[in-house]
Amino acid sequence: MPAATTATPRTRTGTRTAARASREATRARIVAATRELLRTHAFAELSVDRVMREVGQGRTIFYRHFDDLPDLLRRASTEAIEQLYAAQHALVSPPADGETAAAIARALAPGVAIYREHGPLLRGVAEAAASDPELARAQRALRDRFEDLAEQALRQSMAGEVGDLRQTARALNLMNEAYLLHAFGREPAVTDETAIRTLTEVWDAVMTRETT
């Protein structure tokens, strides 16, 4: 009778690595299918069954990776949101004399690129937050972070009495979000250059206006 064989540590490690890669590939397909569906559908029109039909697997597989669709959006959008926050830090850097508009355009460009890549997913997050308390809390916290940066940028660029900078920062950020979701939340409606120019004109008008 042949002796029983056992897996070597290297074989077990290889098996675990392959299994992890398979899980990550499946998760990526689920996220990609959700992103594609959001290009043509509102979040409310999605379901786990619909997403998994696009993936070609059953709903049981979905729940091995995510609690529900809002959980999927929360996890899948984390990287894009952190990229957006990092990009907005550029607004805080003081521009050289006479280069305010150019500096604003450079600061806004990475955010526009992120919306072009992740727009449907970010629109899905915004729509899901209307009915998911956890996502809504996360969005409020995120907006607070963005408003902190925008308020700092305004305070550095504007002299004199300028009213409530926090509210101005909030208005600018909400405008950015609404406009970019409109422009890139499904198929791109404008070019990156048009989006950058449009937002730059508004930010520049606020940041360079005469104050008392």
Phi, psi and omega in degrees: 000126183293147180292145178293144179253149178235151179291137176285159177306322180294321178295317180296320179297317179297322179294317179295320180297317179295320180295319179294319178296322178294318178297317181294323178294319178295316178300317180297322178293322179295315179297316181297320179296319178296316180299317180293320178296324181290346175292334185234357183226150171286157179303321182298340180274352181272156172213163178300318180300317182295318179298314185287336172296322178293326180284332182087023178223171183277165183294336178301322179297321180303314186284355170283344185244326186222151177286319181194184182294318175301323177296319176301312182296321181298314182287317185291333184268354184303314182297315181297319182293319178294324176296319178298317181295317178297320180296322184289343176302333181297334179294336183281339180291124182295133179284159174291159180304130177079006183241025183301310183298317180296321180293320178297315180300317178296322181289326183280335186303314179298322178295320177297318179297323179293319177294324177299319182283320189244013186308310180301320179294317180292325175295319178300320178299314181298319180290319181293329181297338180295336182234000181243109185301322182293317176295321179298317178297318180297321179293320178297317179296320179296316180297324177299318180297316180294322179293325176301314180294315181296320179297319178297318179297318179295318182295325181285331187262344187244132178252159177086190182277118186235015177078209185273097182296328180297316180292324176296316178299319180296316181297318180295317180292319177296323176297313178306309184298310183296317182294315183289328174293322176294319185285325188229009183288341172235235171283144182305130181265340179219169174282162175302318182300318179295317180297316180297314181297318181297312181291323180299319181300320181288310180300317182295320179298324179284314189285339182249006181292151180287138180238167180242000000 
